[in-house]
Amino acid sequence: MFRFCTAPLVATAFVCLGIPAASVSASINLVGFNLTTAGNTTPDPQNWNRISTTTGALMNVMDETGAPSGFNISWGGTPTGPLFLGTSTLAPDATPQYDYDLSGMTGYGFRAGSELTFNLSGLNPDTPYEYWIVAYRGGGFIDTTASISDGDSLDATTFNQFLAFDDNDGRFVVNTAASSDSQNWNDLSFITNSSSNGTLTININGVSQITVLGAFAIREIPTPGTAAVLIAPLLLGARRRR
């Protein structure tokens, strides 16, 4: 219901030129955040940013290629309280397929009776972004709501993340889907838009259970017009070389 995709148009254009789409701009690469303990020795997914304090902020976080994204993030909750962090073992068939290994998302954070709020800034204003919100805990019942802003409207989209106790053998709920290795990570995203100031806000709240979150990620969706602007100089250069 939220889904549309312009990425194949961009990818097709760059395949024709023999140039990877990821080489165009770091801003269109995925930017991921993993909640985990500071001392967790399991590697996070490639170049994901680690969140391991109750409140805090990170400036100019890196994207999955290791390049600076220009994005900033701050986090906390209302009412203010400790963010408990832990790690657990994923089920062997729990990790969706992706270009990079996602099995390092073994950490999670939880708050009892309190929300988790994440504020992203430095995004391109009024721009579509796809996002993945990953509910996770080390076994047990998952029952939370995730709310995300759309444009200048806070909590514009809210959905439930649910996994029954008996079904949680160590797997994620990615947006609304229980994860498995038969899925493709790219197919599980939802779509929203940044605000006129280039911000995005995510709120996580427990329903019948504590507030839990394992990770989340965003990625800008290039518009067709942007793709044309990026491709034109390459085509011109190709003509000059003939």
C-alpha positions in Angstrom: 0.0 0.0 0.0 3.0 2.3 0.5 5.1 0.8 -2.2 6.3 2.2 -5.5 9.7 1.9 -7.0 11.7 4.0 -9.4 15.0 2.3 -8.7 14.7 -0.2 -11.6 14.5 2.7 -14.0 17.8 4.0 -12.6 19.4 0.6 -12.5 18.4 -0.2 -16.0 19.9 3.0 -17.3 23.2 2.4 -15.6 23.4 -1.2 -16.6 23.2 -0.1 -20.2 26.1 2.2 -19.6 28.1 -0.5 -17.7 28.3 1.7 -14.6 27.0 0.5 -11.2 24.2 2.6 -9.8 26.0 2.9 -6.5 28.7 4.9 -8.1 26.4 7.8 -8.8 26.0 9.3 -5.3 26.6 8.1 -1.7 23.2 9.7 -0.8 21.3 7.0 -2.6 23.0 4.2 -0.6 21.4 2.5 2.3 22.1 4.0 5.8 21.6 1.5 8.6 21.5 1.7 12.4 22.0 -1.3 14.7 21.0 -1.2 18.4 23.4 -3.4 20.4 25.7 -3.4 23.3 28.9 -1.3 23.1 31.0 -4.4 23.8 29.2 -6.7 21.3 32.0 -8.4 19.3 29.7 -9.7 16.5 30.3 -7.4 13.5 27.4 -5.2 12.6 26.1 -5.4 9.0 28.6 -3.8 6.7 29.2 -0.1 7.8 26.0 0.1 9.8 26.1 2.7 12.6 26.0 1.3 16.1 23.5 2.8 18.7 24.6 1.6 22.2 23.7 4.4 24.7 20.4 5.4 26.3 20.4 8.8 24.6 22.8 10.4 22.1 23.5 11.7 18.7 25.7 10.8 15.8 26.7 13.3 13.1 27.4 12.7 9.4 26.9 8.9 9.8 28.3 6.6 7.2 26.4 4.7 4.5 26.8 1.0 3.8 29.8 1.7 1.5 31.6 3.5 4.4 31.2 6.9 2.8 29.8 9.9 4.9 26.1 10.3 4.2 25.6 13.8 5.5 22.8 12.4 7.7 22.6 13.1 11.5 20.6 11.1 14.1 19.6 11.8 17.7 17.6 9.4 19.9 15.9 9.2 23.3 12.4 8.6 24.6 9.4 9.8 26.6 9.3 9.4 29.5 13.1 9.4 29.8 14.4 6.1 31.0 17.2 3.7 30.5 17.6 2.0 27.2 18.5 -1.6 28.0 20.7 -3.3 25.3 21.3 -6.9 24.7 22.3 -9.5 22.1 20.9 -12.8 21.0 21.4 -15.6 18.5 19.5 -15.4 15.2 17.8 -18.5 13.8 19.8 -20.0 11.0 17.0 -19.2 8.4 16.1 -15.7 9.8 18.2 -13.3 7.7 16.8 -11.9 4.4 19.0 -11.9 1.3 20.8 -8.7 0.5 23.9 -7.5 -1.3 25.7 -7.4 2.1 25.5 -9.8 5.0 22.8 -8.7 7.5 23.4 -11.5 10.0 25.2 -9.1 12.3 21.9 -7.6 13.5 22.1 -9.7 16.6 21.6 -6.7 19.0 18.4 -5.1 20.3 17.3 -2.4 22.7 14.2 -2.3 24.9 12.4 0.1 27.2 9.7 -0.8 29.7 6.7 1.6 29.7 8.5 4.2 27.5 8.8 5.0 23.8 11.9 5.1 21.6 12.3 8.1 19.4 14.8 8.6 16.6 15.2 11.9 14.7 17.0 12.0 11.4 18.2 15.2 9.8 20.4 16.2 6.9 18.2 14.4 4.4 17.2 15.9 1.1 14.0 17.9 1.7 10.6 16.7 0.4 12.2 13.5 -1.0 10.9 9.9 -1.0 12.9 7.5 1.2 12.3 3.7 1.6 12.8 2.4 5.1 13.1 -0.8 7.1 12.2 -0.9 10.9 13.4 -4.1 12.5 11.7 -5.4 15.6 13.8 -7.9 17.4 14.4 -9.4 20.9 16.1 -12.5 22.2 13.1 -14.8 22.0 9.7 -13.9 23.5 6.7 -12.0 22.4 7.0 -9.0 20.1 4.0 -6.6 20.0 4.9 -3.0 19.2 3.8 -0.1 17.0 6.1 1.8 14.7 5.1 5.3 13.7 7.0 7.3 11.0 6.6 10.9 9.8 5.7 11.7 6.2 6.6 15.1 5.0 5.9 17.6 7.8 3.3 15.3 9.5 4.6 13.4 12.5 3.4 9.8 13.1 1.7 9.9 9.7 2.0 6.1 9.2 1.6 3.6 12.1 1.8 -0.1 11.8 1.9 -3.0 14.3 5.0 -5.3 14.6 3.9 -8.6 16.0 5.5 -12.0 16.5 3.9 -14.6 18.8 6.1 -16.2 21.5 6.0 -19.7 19.9 7.0 -18.2 16.5 10.0 -16.3 17.8 12.9 -18.7 17.5 15.3 -15.8 16.9 14.0 -13.8 14.0 13.1 -10.3 13.0 9.9 -8.5 12.1 11.0 -6.3 9.2 8.3 -3.6 9.0 5.3 -6.0 9.2 6.9 -9.3 7.9 8.5 -12.0 10.0 11.9 -12.5 8.5 13.3 -15.6 6.7 16.1 -16.4 4.3 13.7 -16.8 1.4 13.0 -13.1 1.4 14.9 -10.3 -0.3 15.6 -7.3 2.0 14.8 -4.8 -0.8 11.3 -6.2 -1.2 10.4 -5.6 2.5 10.7 -1.8 2.5 8.0 0.8 3.0 8.0 4.3 1.6 7.7 7.8 3.2 8.9 11.3 2.5 11.3 13.6 4.3 10.0 16.9 5.6 10.5 20.3 4.1 13.5 20.7 6.4 15.0 17.3 5.5 14.1 15.4 8.6 12.4 12.1 9.5 11.1 10.9 12.8 10.5 7.3 14.0 8.6 6.5 17.2 8.5 2.9 18.6 6.0 2.0 21.4 5.1 -1.3 23.1 1.5 -2.5 22.9 1.0 -5.6 25.1 4.8 -6.0 25.5 7.8 -3.8 26.2 9.1 -1.4 23.5 11.7 -3.3 21.5 13.8 -2.5 18.4 16.7 -4.2 16.7 17.7 -2.0 13.9 16.4 0.3 11.1 17.6 1.7 7.8 16.7 4.2 5.2 17.6 4.8 1.5 16.8 7.7 -0.8 14.7 6.8 -3.8 16.1 8.8 -6.8 13.4 10.5 -8.9 13.3 10.0 -12.6 14.3 13.6 -13.1 17.4 13.1 -11.0 18.3 10.0 -12.9 18.1 11.9 -16.2 20.4 14.7 -14.9 22.9 12.1 -13.7 22.9 10.1 -16.9 23.1 13.0 -19.4 26.7 14.0 -18.7 27.7 10.3 -19.0 26.0 10.0 -22.4 27.6 13.2 -23.6 31.0 12.0 -22.5 30.4 8.7 -24.4 29.5 10.6 -27.6 32.7 12.7 -27.3 34.9 9.6 -27.1 33.5 8.1 -30.3 
